Amino acid sequence: MRDQPPYPPPPEDVLEIGAPEQFAALSHPLRQRLLFALGHRPATTSQLAAQLDAKKGNVAHHLKVLREAALVHIAETRQVRGGTEQYYQRTARQMVVAEPQAAGTAAMLAAVAQELDRSPVETHLTLRHLRLSPAKARELGEALAQLVDETEEDAEDQPVHGVLVALYQQALPTSTTGSA
């Protein structure tokens, strides 16, 4: 296998997800896996198909959806044996949901749930409700973001782990009937 040339980092550090087509693109587990696979270096459709044990046609279709949603872009093209080889790259190192919407969030969480089911090792999933002042909630959110952002990655031969961080204020009950 030939050495991969050094590629520049994604054009953006953080991409805010908010458009309906972006939520739709993120709702499919293979597209989530493609984004994970493209997290460190650009790759071709063939390379991604081999890495993810998927059909090349399926990978090409899902890359097209991700590209139309501006989540990946073509980083480089090369002429190879009479054809053109395209290297896809994520448009941002990190993706943040700007204003979560129920349908998009549900689709993204469903894709993550499928990834959890596929994990070859035990996963860590915790839901805890905490009573926090707005200042403490902001502080916790910043600490979680910093922990994820500053975690040093191991060598490329180590497995990829997905990290999903959510901090939200629980909604008050909408019904005022019934008393305790």
VOKE-851660 format. One record per residue: residue number from 1; x, y, z of N, C-alpha, C, CB in turn. Coordinates in steps of 0.05 Angstrom, whole numbers, plus 5000, padded with zeros to 4 digits. Each point is the difference from the previous one (the first is absolute). Glycine has a CB too. Layout:
<nodes>
+-----+------+------+------+------+------+------+------+------+------+------+------+------+
:   i :  n_X :  n_Y :  n_Z : ca_X : ca_Y : ca_Z :  c_X :  c_Y :  c_Z : cb_X : cb_Y : cb_Z :
+-----+------+------+------+------+------+------+------+------+------+------+------+------+
: NUM :    X :    Y :    Z :    X :    Y :    Z :    X :    Y :    Z :    X :    Y :    Z :
...
+-----+------+------+------+------+------+------+------+------+------+------+------+------+
</nodes>
This chain:
<nodes>
+-----+------+------+------+------+------+------+------+------+------+------+------+------+
:   i :  n_X :  n_Y :  n_Z : ca_X : ca_Y : ca_Z :  c_X :  c_Y :  c_Z : cb_X : cb_Y : cb_Z :
+-----+------+------+------+------+------+------+------+------+------+------+------+------+
:   1 : 5017 : 4976 : 5000 : 4983 : 5024 : 5000 : 5018 : 5025 : 5000 : 4963 : 4975 : 5024 :
:   2 : 5030 : 5044 : 4959 : 5017 : 5024 : 4999 : 4994 : 5018 : 5023 : 5002 : 4997 : 4950 :
:   3 : 5017 : 5020 : 5057 : 4997 : 5018 : 5022 : 4979 : 5022 : 4992 : 5047 : 4992 : 5016 :
:   4 : 4937 : 5015 : 5004 : 4981 : 5022 : 4995 : 5015 : 5027 : 5003 : 4961 : 4971 : 5017 :
:   5 : 5034 : 5047 : 4965 : 5013 : 5027 : 5003 : 4987 : 5014 : 5024 : 5010 : 5003 : 4950 :
:   6 : 5005 : 5016 : 5062 : 4988 : 5015 : 5022 : 4978 : 5018 : 4989 : 5043 : 4999 : 5026 :
:   7 : 4934 : 5001 : 4988 : 4978 : 5016 : 4992 : 4996 : 5023 : 5020 : 4978 : 4960 : 4978 :
:   8 : 5013 : 5062 : 5012 : 4994 : 5022 : 5019 : 4976 : 4992 : 5017 : 5018 : 5035 : 4968 :
:   9 : 4979 : 4977 : 5056 : 4977 : 4994 : 5017 : 4974 : 5009 : 4986 : 5029 : 5005 : 5041 :
:  10 : 4949 : 4986 : 4969 : 4974 : 5009 : 4988 : 4999 : 5030 : 5000 : 4977 : 4959 : 5016 :
:  11 : 5009 : 5052 : 4964 : 4999 : 5029 : 4997 : 4988 : 5015 : 5024 : 4996 : 4993 : 4952 :
:  12 : 4987 : 4993 : 5063 : 4988 : 5013 : 5024 : 5007 : 4984 : 5025 : 4962 : 5019 : 4972 :
:  13 : 5041 : 4995 : 5050 : 5005 : 4986 : 5025 : 4973 : 4989 : 5011 : 5040 : 5029 : 5010 :
:  14 : 4940 : 4988 : 4990 : 4973 : 4992 : 5011 : 4979 : 5008 : 4979 : 5016 : 5006 : 5048 :
:  15 : 4966 : 4975 : 4947 : 4978 : 5005 : 4982 : 4974 : 4998 : 5016 : 5025 : 4982 : 4960 :
:  16 : 4959 : 5039 : 5039 : 4974 : 4999 : 5014 : 4980 : 4987 : 4982 : 5010 : 5042 : 5026 :
:  17 : 4978 : 4936 : 4984 : 4979 : 4985 : 4985 : 4973 : 5013 : 5007 : 5028 : 4957 : 5001 :
:  18 : 4957 : 5049 : 4978 : 4974 : 5012 : 5005 : 4980 : 4997 : 4978 : 5023 : 5032 : 5028 :
:  19 : 4987 : 4962 : 4948 : 4983 : 4998 : 4976 : 4986 : 4973 : 5000 : 5030 : 5032 : 4974 :
:  20 : 4945 : 4967 : 5017 : 4986 : 4974 : 4999 : 5015 : 4978 : 4984 : 4958 : 5026 : 5004 :
:  21 : 5055 : 4982 : 4974 : 5014 : 4980 : 4984 : 5025 : 4989 : 5015 : 4984 : 5023 : 4958 :
:  22 : 5027 : 4993 : 5061 : 5022 : 4990 : 5016 : 4990 : 4980 : 5020 : 5024 : 5044 : 4994 :
:  23 : 4953 : 4962 : 5019 : 4989 : 4980 : 5019 : 4993 : 4974 : 4985 : 4982 : 5038 : 5029 :
:  24 : 5006 : 4965 : 4947 : 4993 : 4976 : 4985 : 5025 : 4984 : 4992 : 4960 : 5024 : 4982 :
:  25 : 5061 : 4990 : 5011 : 5025 : 4987 : 4992 : 5012 : 4985 : 5024 : 5008 : 5035 : 4965 :
:  26 : 4990 : 4976 : 5059 : 5011 : 4988 : 5024 : 4983 : 4978 : 5011 : 5021 : 5043 : 5010 :
:  27 : 4955 : 4953 : 4979 : 4982 : 4980 : 5011 : 5006 : 4971 : 4992 : 4966 : 5036 : 5000 :
:  28 : 5052 : 4960 : 4981 : 5005 : 4973 : 4991 : 5026 : 4990 : 5012 : 4977 : 5009 : 4956 :
:  29 : 5023 : 4967 : 5055 : 5024 : 4989 : 5014 : 5025 : 4999 : 4982 : 4969 : 4974 : 5029 :
:  30 : 5028 : 5019 : 4945 : 5023 : 4998 : 4983 : 5012 : 5028 : 4996 : 4981 : 4959 : 4977 :
:  31 : 5003 : 5061 : 5021 : 5010 : 5027 : 4997 : 5015 : 5009 : 5025 : 4962 : 5011 : 4969 :
:  32 : 5028 : 4981 : 5055 : 5014 : 5005 : 5025 : 5027 : 4987 : 4999 : 4957 : 5004 : 5025 :
:  33 : 5044 : 4970 : 4966 : 5025 : 4985 : 4999 : 5019 : 5013 : 4980 : 4975 : 4958 : 5012 :
:  34 : 5015 : 5052 : 4966 : 5017 : 5013 : 4980 : 5012 : 5025 : 5012 : 4971 : 4983 : 4963 :
:  35 : 5014 : 5033 : 5052 : 5011 : 5023 : 5013 : 5022 : 4993 : 5020 : 4956 : 5024 : 4994 :
:  36 : 5039 : 4954 : 5021 : 5021 : 4991 : 5019 : 5025 : 4992 : 4985 : 4964 : 4983 : 5031 :
:  37 : 5032 : 5002 : 4947 : 5023 : 4991 : 4984 : 5016 : 5023 : 4988 : 4975 : 4958 : 4990 :
:  38 : 5011 : 5063 : 5003 : 5013 : 5024 : 4988 : 5010 : 5019 : 5021 : 4971 : 4995 : 4960 :
:  39 : 5028 : 4997 : 5065 : 5008 : 5018 : 5022 : 5030 : 5007 : 5001 : 4963 : 4981 : 5025 :
:  40 : 5054 : 5002 : 4963 : 5028 : 5005 : 5002 : 5014 : 5006 : 4974 : 4999 : 4970 : 5038 :
:  41 : 4991 : 5019 : 4940 : 5012 : 5005 : 4974 : 4980 : 4995 : 4978 : 5045 : 4986 : 5018 :
:  42 : 4959 : 5027 : 4960 : 4983 : 4996 : 4977 : 5003 : 4971 : 4990 : 5003 : 5049 : 4988 :
:  43 : 4976 : 4942 : 4998 : 5001 : 4973 : 4989 : 4982 : 4999 : 4975 : 5008 : 4980 : 5046 :
:  44 : 4998 : 5000 : 4937 : 4984 : 4996 : 4976 : 4976 : 4982 : 5007 : 5041 : 5005 : 4971 :
:  45 : 4940 : 4994 : 5010 : 4977 : 4982 : 5003 : 5009 : 4971 : 5004 : 4972 : 5031 : 4971 :
:  46 : 5047 : 4961 : 5013 : 5010 : 4972 : 5003 : 5013 : 4995 : 5027 : 5007 : 4999 : 4950 :
:  47 : 5009 : 5020 : 5059 : 5013 : 4997 : 5026 : 4979 : 4998 : 5023 : 5041 : 5025 : 4983 :
:  48 : 4939 : 4992 : 5015 : 4979 : 5000 : 5020 : 4984 : 4975 : 5000 : 4998 : 5050 : 4997 :
:  49 : 4995 : 4940 : 4979 : 4985 : 4975 : 4997 : 5015 : 4977 : 5013 : 4979 : 5017 : 4957 :
:  50 : 5047 : 4982 : 5038 : 5016 : 4978 : 5011 : 5002 : 5003 : 5031 : 5026 : 4997 : 4957 :
:  51 : 4978 : 5027 : 5052 : 5003 : 5005 : 5029 : 4975 : 4994 : 5015 : 5033 : 5035 : 4990 :
:  52 : 4943 : 4971 : 4998 : 4975 : 4997 : 5014 : 4985 : 4974 : 4992 : 4997 : 5049 : 5002 :
:  53 : 5016 : 4935 : 4981 : 4988 : 4975 : 4991 : 4972 : 5005 : 4988 : 5026 : 4974 : 5035 :
:  54 : 4973 : 5046 : 4947 : 4975 : 5008 : 4987 : 5004 : 4999 : 4970 : 4987 : 5029 : 5040 :
:  55 : 4991 : 4970 : 4946 : 5001 : 5000 : 4971 : 5008 : 5028 : 4990 : 4965 : 4963 : 4997 :
:  56 : 5052 : 5037 : 4982 : 5010 : 5025 : 4989 : 4977 : 5018 : 4991 : 5042 : 4977 : 4986 :
:  57 : 4937 : 5012 : 5001 : 4977 : 5016 : 4991 : 4985 : 5013 : 5023 : 4997 : 4969 : 4961 :
:  58 : 5000 : 5016 : 5061 : 4987 : 5011 : 5024 : 5016 : 5023 : 5012 : 4979 : 4956 : 5010 :
:  59 : 5048 : 5040 : 4991 : 5017 : 5021 : 5011 : 4999 : 5025 : 4982 : 5030 : 4965 : 5020 :
:  60 : 4970 : 5031 : 4954 : 4999 : 5023 : 4981 : 4974 : 5015 : 5004 : 5029 : 4975 : 4967 :
:  61 : 4949 : 5011 : 5036 : 4974 : 5013 : 5004 : 5000 : 5016 : 5025 : 4977 : 4963 : 4975 :
:  62 : 5032 : 5026 : 5047 : 5000 : 5014 : 5026 : 5019 : 5023 : 5001 : 4986 : 4957 : 5021 :
:  63 : 5037 : 5040 : 4965 : 5018 : 5023 : 4997 : 4987 : 5023 : 4986 : 5039 : 4968 : 5000 :
:  64 : 4946 : 5025 : 4979 : 4985 : 5021 : 4985 : 4981 : 5015 : 5018 : 5004 : 4973 : 4958 :
:  65 : 4981 : 5012 : 5059 : 4982 : 5013 : 5019 : 5015 : 5018 : 5020 : 4968 : 4960 : 4995 :
:  66 : 5054 : 5030 : 5015 : 5016 : 5016 : 5019 : 5012 : 5025 : 4986 : 5011 : 4958 : 5026 :
:  67 : 4996 : 5039 : 4949 : 5011 : 5023 : 4985 : 4979 : 5021 : 4995 : 5034 : 4969 : 4979 :
:  68 : 4942 : 5022 : 5014 : 4978 : 5019 : 4995 : 4991 : 5014 : 5025 : 4985 : 4971 : 4963 :
:  69 : 5020 : 5017 : 5060 : 4994 : 5012 : 5026 : 5023 : 5017 : 5011 : 4969 : 4962 : 5009 :
:  70 : 5053 : 5040 : 4975 : 5024 : 5015 : 5007 : 5014 : 4989 : 5025 : 4978 : 5041 : 4980 :
:  71 : 5020 : 4933 : 5024 : 5014 : 4987 : 5022 : 5027 : 4988 : 4991 : 4956 : 4991 : 5022 :
:  72 : 5047 : 5003 : 4953 : 5026 : 4992 : 4988 : 5004 : 5015 : 4974 : 4996 : 4954 : 5021 :
:  73 : 5028 : 5047 : 4970 : 5007 : 5013 : 4975 : 5022 : 4984 : 4987 : 4986 : 5046 : 5017 :
:  74 : 5019 : 4959 : 4958 : 5022 : 4987 : 4986 : 5026 : 5016 : 5006 : 4969 : 4982 : 4962 :
:  75 : 5050 : 5005 : 5051 : 5024 : 5013 : 5008 : 5021 : 5000 : 4977 : 4991 : 4986 : 5048 :
:  76 : 5008 : 4993 : 4936 : 5020 : 4998 : 4978 : 4989 : 4980 : 4980 : 5038 : 5011 : 5032 :
:  77 : 4970 : 4993 : 4943 : 4995 : 4980 : 4979 : 5026 : 4993 : 4987 : 4954 : 5019 : 4992 :
:  78 : 5048 : 4956 : 4999 : 5024 : 4990 : 4986 : 4992 : 4983 : 4977 : 5026 : 5001 : 5043 :
:  79 : 4991 : 5001 : 4936 : 4995 : 4983 : 4977 : 5014 : 4973 : 5005 : 4998 : 5040 : 4968 :
:  80 : 4986 : 4938 : 5031 : 5011 : 4974 : 5005 : 4989 : 4981 : 4979 : 5003 : 5009 : 5050 :
:  81 : 5015 : 4978 : 4935 : 4993 : 4980 : 4980 : 4977 : 5009 : 4982 : 5016 : 4965 : 5031 :
:  82 : 4985 : 5059 : 4959 : 4979 : 5009 : 4982 : 4975 : 5010 : 5013 : 5018 : 4969 : 4968 :
:  83 : 4981 : 5031 : 5059 : 4977 : 5010 : 5014 : 5008 : 5022 : 5020 : 4978 : 4955 : 4995 :
:  84 : 5002 : 5056 : 5018 : 5005 : 5020 : 5020 : 4994 : 4989 : 5027 : 4990 : 5037 : 4967 :
:  85 : 5029 : 4965 : 5051 : 4996 : 4991 : 5028 : 4995 : 5024 : 5017 : 5031 : 4960 : 4993 :
:  86 : 4947 : 5040 : 5022 : 4993 : 5022 : 5017 : 5004 : 4993 : 5029 : 4966 : 5016 : 4967 :
:  87 : 5048 : 5002 : 5048 : 5004 : 4996 : 5028 : 4980 : 5018 : 5015 : 5050 : 4989 : 4993 :
:  88 : 4934 : 4999 : 5024 : 4980 : 5015 : 5015 : 5011 : 5006 : 5028 : 4963 : 4977 : 4975 :
:  89 : 5028 : 5046 : 5035 : 5009 : 5009 : 5027 : 4976 : 5013 : 5014 : 5048 : 5007 : 4983 :
:  90 : 4952 : 4991 : 5043 : 4979 : 5015 : 5015 : 5004 : 5029 : 4996 : 4996 : 4963 : 5034 :
:  91 : 4982 : 5053 : 4967 : 5003 : 5029 : 4997 : 5008 : 5013 : 5027 : 4966 : 4999 : 4964 :
:  92 : 5032 : 4986 : 5058 : 5008 : 5011 : 5026 : 5010 : 4977 : 5018 : 4966 : 5037 : 4995 :
:  93 : 5052 : 4970 : 5022 : 5011 : 4981 : 5019 : 4979 : 4992 : 5020 : 5045 : 5020 : 4995 :
:  94 : 4938 : 4999 : 5013 : 4979 : 4995 : 5020 : 4974 : 5011 : 4990 : 5033 : 5002 : 5038 :
:  95 : 4945 : 4983 : 4968 : 4973 : 5009 : 4991 : 4983 : 5003 : 5025 : 5004 : 4976 : 4956 :
:  96 : 4983 : 5047 : 5046 : 4984 : 5007 : 5023 : 4972 : 5007 : 4991 : 5041 : 5018 : 5025 :
:  97 : 4939 : 4971 : 4988 : 4973 : 5005 : 4993 : 4993 : 5028 : 5012 : 4987 : 4950 : 4999 :
:  98 : 5007 : 5068 : 4983 : 4995 : 5028 : 5008 : 4974 : 5003 : 5016 : 5024 : 5015 : 4959 :
:  99 : 4954 : 4977 : 5030 : 4974 : 5001 : 5014 : 4986 : 4973 : 4995 : 4997 : 5051 : 4995 :
: 100 : 5007 : 4930 : 5023 : 4988 : 4974 : 4995 : 4970 : 5001 : 4996 : 5035 : 4981 : 5028 :
: 101 : 4956 : 5004 : 4952 : 4971 : 4998 : 4994 : 4993 : 4971 : 5004 : 5001 : 5039 : 4967 :
: 102 : 4975 : 4955 : 5042 : 4992 : 4973 : 5008 : 5005 : 4979 : 4979 : 4966 : 5022 : 5029 :
: 103 : 5025 : 4983 : 4947 : 5002 : 4980 : 4979 : 5030 : 4994 : 4993 : 4955 : 5014 : 4981 :
: 104 : 5060 : 5007 : 5016 : 5029 : 4997 : 4994 : 5015 : 4987 : 5022 : 4997 : 5039 : 4970 :
: 105 : 4997 : 4969 : 5054 : 5014 : 4989 : 5024 : 4993 : 4970 : 5003 : 4999 : 5045 : 5022 :
: 106 : 4975 : 4949 : 4974 : 4992 : 4972 : 5002 : 5014 : 4983 : 4979 : 4955 : 5014 : 5017 :
: 107 : 5048 : 4996 : 4959 : 5013 : 4985 : 4978 : 5030 : 4996 : 5007 : 4967 : 5019 : 4967 :
: 108 : 5046 : 5002 : 5043 : 5028 : 4998 : 5007 : 5004 : 4980 : 5023 : 5007 : 5047 : 4984 :
: 109 : 4976 : 4955 : 5036 : 5002 : 4982 : 5023 : 4994 : 4971 : 4992 : 4986 : 5037 : 5031 :
: 110 : 4996 : 4959 : 4950 : 4995 : 4972 : 4990 : 5025 : 4989 : 4986 : 4951 : 5011 : 4995 :
: 111 : 5062 : 5006 : 4990 : 5025 : 4991 : 4987 : 5022 : 4993 : 5020 : 4988 : 5029 : 4960 :
: 112 : 5014 : 4988 : 5061 : 5019 : 4994 : 5021 : 4993 : 4975 : 5015 : 5009 : 5049 : 5005 :
: 113 : 4965 : 4946 : 5000 : 4991 : 4975 : 5013 : 5009 : 4976 : 4984 : 4960 : 5025 : 5020 :
: 114 : 5037 : 4976 : 4953 : 5009 : 4978 : 4984 : 5030 : 4996 : 5002 : 4962 : 5009 : 4969 :
: 115 : 5053 : 5013 : 5033 : 5029 : 4998 : 5003 : 5007 : 4987 : 5027 : 5006 : 5041 : 4971 :
: 116 : 4979 : 4966 : 5050 : 5005 : 4988 : 5026 : 4995 : 4970 : 4998 : 4986 : 5043 : 5023 :
: 117 : 4993 : 4949 : 4963 : 4994 : 4971 : 4997 : 5022 : 4986 : 4985 : 4951 : 5010 : 5001 :
: 118 : 5062 : 5003 : 4980 : 5020 : 4988 : 4984 : 5028 : 4999 : 5014 : 4975 : 5016 : 4959 :
: 119 : 5028 : 4999 : 5062 : 5026 : 5002 : 5014 : 5009 : 4972 : 5009 : 4989 : 5047 : 5014 :
: 120 : 5036 : 4947 : 4980 : 5011 : 4974 : 5008 : 5008 : 4998 : 5029 : 5016 : 4995 : 4954 :
: 121 : 4984 : 5028 : 5060 : 5007 : 5000 : 5028 : 4977 : 5013 : 5016 : 5050 : 5002 : 4989 :
: 122 : 4951 : 4994 : 5037 : 4979 : 5012 : 5017 : 5001 : 5031 : 4997 : 5003 : 4960 : 5033 :
: 123 : 4974 : 5052 : 4965 : 4998 : 5029 : 4997 : 4993 : 5013 : 5027 : 4986 : 4994 : 4952 :
: 124 : 5019 : 5031 : 5049 : 4993 : 5016 : 5024 : 4977 : 5019 : 4992 : 5048 : 4997 : 5019 :
: 125 : 4930 : 4999 : 4994 : 4977 : 5018 : 4995 : 4987 : 5006 : 5027 : 4992 : 4980 : 4953 :
: 126 : 5007 : 5046 : 5053 : 4989 : 5009 : 5026 : 4980 : 5022 : 4995 : 5043 : 4987 : 5024 :
: 127 : 4935 : 5012 : 4990 : 4981 : 5022 : 5000 : 4996 : 5007 : 5030 : 4976 : 4986 : 4956 :
: 128 : 5029 : 5039 : 5050 : 4997 : 5009 : 5028 : 4987 : 5027 : 4999 : 5040 : 4974 : 5015 :
: 129 : 4942 : 5031 : 5003 : 4987 : 5026 : 5003 : 5012 : 5014 : 5024 : 4957 : 4984 : 4978 :
: 130 : 5052 : 5040 : 5019 : 5013 : 5016 : 5021 : 4985 : 5026 : 5004 : 5045 : 4979 : 4990 :
: 131 : 4953 : 5030 : 5034 : 4989 : 5027 : 5005 : 5024 : 5019 : 5000 : 4960 : 4982 : 5028 :
: 132 : 5041 : 5036 : 4952 : 5022 : 5019 : 4997 : 4990 : 5028 : 4995 : 5029 : 4962 : 4983 :
: 133 : 4985 : 5057 : 5028 : 4994 : 5028 : 4993 : 5009 : 5004 : 4971 : 5006 : 5016 : 5048 :
: 134 : 4983 : 5005 : 4939 : 5009 : 5005 : 4972 : 5030 : 5004 : 4998 : 4956 : 5022 : 4992 :
: 135 : 5057 : 4990 : 5028 : 5029 : 5003 : 4999 : 5014 : 4973 : 5002 : 4995 : 5046 : 5021 :
: 136 : 4996 : 4937 : 4997 : 5012 : 4974 : 5003 : 4996 : 4983 : 4975 : 4994 : 5002 : 5050 :
: 137 : 4982 : 5000 : 4938 : 4995 : 4985 : 4975 : 5018 : 5009 : 4978 : 4952 : 4994 : 5014 :
: 138 : 5052 : 5032 : 4983 : 5018 : 5011 : 4980 : 5029 : 4990 : 5005 : 4970 : 5041 : 4995 :
: 139 : 5038 : 4959 : 5030 : 5027 : 4991 : 5008 : 5003 : 4970 : 4993 : 5001 : 5035 : 5037 :
: 140 : 4979 : 4949 : 4969 : 5002 : 4972 : 4994 : 5001 : 4995 : 4969 : 4974 : 4990 : 5042 :
: 141 : 5010 : 5025 : 4943 : 5001 : 4998 : 4971 : 5027 : 5007 : 4989 : 4951 : 5011 : 4999 :
: 142 : 5061 : 5010 : 5011 : 5026 : 5008 : 4991 : 5021 : 4980 : 5008 : 4987 : 5048 : 5004 :
: 143 : 5011 : 4940 : 5019 : 5019 : 4980 : 5009 : 4998 : 4974 : 4983 : 4998 : 5019 : 5047 :
: 144 : 4978 : 4973 : 4946 : 4996 : 4977 : 4983 : 5011 : 5005 : 4972 : 4959 : 4987 : 5026 :
: 145 : 5036 : 5036 : 4963 : 5010 : 5007 : 4974 : 5031 : 5000 : 5000 : 4958 : 5027 : 4991 :
: 146 : 5053 : 4985 : 5030 : 5029 : 5001 : 5002 : 5012 : 4972 : 5003 : 4996 : 5046 : 5021 :
: 147 : 4991 : 4937 : 4995 : 5010 : 4973 : 5003 : 5001 : 4985 : 4973 : 4982 : 4999 : 5047 :
: 148 : 4997 : 5003 : 4937 : 4999 : 4987 : 4974 : 5021 : 5013 : 4981 : 4951 : 4989 : 5007 :
: 149 : 5049 : 5037 : 4992 : 5018 : 5015 : 4982 : 5030 : 4994 : 5006 : 4965 : 5035 : 4995 :
: 150 : 5042 : 4963 : 5030 : 5028 : 4999 : 5007 : 5010 : 4971 : 5005 : 4995 : 5044 : 5020 :
: 151 : 4988 : 4936 : 4976 : 5009 : 4973 : 5003 : 5020 : 4993 : 4978 : 4957 : 4987 : 5022 :
: 152 : 5066 : 5005 : 4985 : 5021 : 4993 : 4981 : 4993 : 4973 : 4988 : 5035 : 5026 : 5026 :
: 153 : 4968 : 4972 : 4948 : 4994 : 4975 : 4986 : 5025 : 4983 : 4999 : 4965 : 5023 : 4972 :
: 154 : 5030 : 4950 : 5027 : 5021 : 4981 : 4998 : 5007 : 4996 : 4970 : 4985 : 4977 : 5042 :
: 155 : 5033 : 5005 : 4953 : 5009 : 4994 : 4973 : 4977 : 4990 : 4982 : 5046 : 4990 : 5018 :
: 156 : 4958 : 5013 : 4956 : 4979 : 4993 : 4981 : 4992 : 4970 : 5000 : 5017 : 5037 : 4972 :
: 157 : 5000 : 4946 : 5040 : 4993 : 4972 : 5000 : 4982 : 4993 : 5023 : 5044 : 4990 : 4979 :
: 158 : 4948 : 5030 : 5037 : 4982 : 4995 : 5022 : 4971 : 5004 : 4991 : 5035 : 5016 : 5033 :
: 159 : 4946 : 4971 : 4980 : 4972 : 5002 : 4992 : 4989 : 5028 : 5003 : 4993 : 4952 : 5013 :
: 160 : 4987 : 5055 : 4970 : 4987 : 5026 : 5002 : 4976 : 4997 : 5019 : 5014 : 5012 : 4952 :
: 161 : 4983 : 5008 : 5065 : 4978 : 5001 : 5019 : 4983 : 5024 : 4994 : 5027 : 4976 : 5036 :
: 162 : 4947 : 5021 : 4965 : 4981 : 5022 : 4997 : 4994 : 5013 : 5027 : 4980 : 4978 : 4959 :
: 163 : 5018 : 5048 : 5042 : 4993 : 5014 : 5024 : 4976 : 5018 : 4994 : 5049 : 4998 : 5017 :
: 164 : 4930 : 4999 : 4998 : 4977 : 5017 : 4997 : 4996 : 5014 : 5027 : 4978 : 4970 : 4965 :
: 165 : 5021 : 5056 : 5036 : 4997 : 5015 : 5024 : 4974 : 5017 : 4998 : 5051 : 5001 : 5008 :
: 166 : 4932 : 4996 : 5011 : 4975 : 5016 : 5000 : 4996 : 5011 : 5028 : 4980 : 4972 : 4962 :
: 167 : 5014 : 5053 : 5040 : 4992 : 5012 : 5025 : 4976 : 5017 : 4994 : 5048 : 5001 : 5019 :
: 168 : 4930 : 4994 : 4995 : 4975 : 5014 : 4994 : 4985 : 5005 : 5026 : 4997 : 4979 : 4954 :
: 169 : 4986 : 5041 : 5046 : 4983 : 5005 : 5023 : 4974 : 4985 : 4996 : 5021 : 5045 : 5008 :
: 170 : 4972 : 4939 : 5012 : 4975 : 4985 : 4998 : 4976 : 5019 : 4999 : 5022 : 4960 : 5024 :
: 171 : 4960 : 5034 : 4958 : 4976 : 5017 : 4997 : 4982 : 4996 : 5024 : 5003 : 4998 : 4950 :
: 172 : 4983 : 5023 : 5058 : 4980 : 4998 : 5021 : 4976 : 4986 : 4989 : 5017 : 5042 : 5022 :
: 173 : 4968 : 4944 : 4995 : 4975 : 4987 : 4991 : 4981 : 5021 : 4988 : 5005 : 4964 : 5035 :
: 174 : 4982 : 5029 : 4943 : 4982 : 5020 : 4987 : 4972 : 4999 : 5013 : 5025 : 4995 : 4958 :
: 175 : 4969 : 4984 : 5056 : 4974 : 4997 : 5012 : 5001 : 5012 : 5029 : 4990 : 4959 : 4972 :
: 176 : 4990 : 5058 : 5034 : 4999 : 5011 : 5027 : 4978 : 4987 : 5016 : 5017 : 5043 : 4983 :
: 177 : 4970 : 4937 : 5005 : 4979 : 4986 : 5015 : 5012 : 4978 : 5016 : 4966 : 5010 : 4965 :
: 178 : 5022 : 4983 : 5056 : 5009 : 4979 : 5018 : 5021 : 5012 : 5019 : 4992 : 4965 : 4965 :
: 179 : 5005 : 5029 : 5060 : 5019 : 5010 : 5020 : 5010 : 4977 : 5016 : 4977 : 5045 : 5002 :
: 180 : 5047 : 4960 : 5008 : 5012 : 4979 : 5016 : 5001 : 5008 : 5029 : 5027 : 4986 : 4961 :
+-----+------+------+------+------+------+------+------+------+------+------+------+------+
</nodes>
